[in-house]
Amino acid sequence: MYENAFQIDVGKYNGDLGWKLPVPATYILDTTGKIVALGHAMDYTKRMNIEDILAALDRIQ
């Protein structure tokens, strides 16, 4: 359990007794601010594939 492993009371820390944790995400935006690619995962160790990031950047150049 997260609270026991790290001695963190997530609900108290959040201020609403909820068990919400951030979800890491990668956003690729074009020059107008439009999201052209998005990567997210509930598992914080998973990240957007570098090839997908590079492909998205190539598309907006």
Contacts in CASP RR format, 6 or more apart in sequence:
PFRMAT RR
TARGET T0000
AUTHOR 0000-0000-0000
METHOD contacts of the structure
MODEL  1
MYENAFQIDVGKYNGDLGWKLPVPATYILDTTGKIVALGHAMDYTKRMNI
EDILAALDRIQ
2 8 0 8 1.000
2 10 0 8 1.000
2 21 0 8 1.000
3 9 0 8 1.000
3 10 0 8 1.000
10 18 0 8 1.000
10 19 0 8 1.000
10 20 0 8 1.000
10 21 0 8 1.000
11 17 0 8 1.000
11 18 0 8 1.000
11 19 0 8 1.000
14 20 0 8 1.000
23 40 0 8 1.000
23 41 0 8 1.000
23 42 0 8 1.000
23 44 0 8 1.000
24 40 0 8 1.000
24 41 0 8 1.000
24 44 0 8 1.000
24 47 0 8 1.000
25 38 0 8 1.000
25 39 0 8 1.000
25 40 0 8 1.000
26 37 0 8 1.000
26 38 0 8 1.000
26 39 0 8 1.000
26 40 0 8 1.000
26 47 0 8 1.000
26 48 0 8 1.000
26 53 0 8 1.000
27 35 0 8 1.000
27 37 0 8 1.000
27 38 0 8 1.000
27 39 0 8 1.000
28 35 0 8 1.000
28 36 0 8 1.000
28 37 0 8 1.000
28 38 0 8 1.000
28 53 0 8 1.000
28 56 0 8 1.000
28 57 0 8 1.000
28 60 0 8 1.000
29 35 0 8 1.000
29 36 0 8 1.000
30 36 0 8 1.000
30 60 0 8 1.000
31 60 0 8 1.000
36 56 0 8 1.000
36 59 0 8 1.000
36 60 0 8 1.000
37 48 0 8 1.000
37 52 0 8 1.000
37 53 0 8 1.000
37 55 0 8 1.000
37 56 0 8 1.000
38 48 0 8 1.000
39 48 0 8 1.000
39 52 0 8 1.000
40 48 0 8 1.000
41 47 0 8 1.000
END
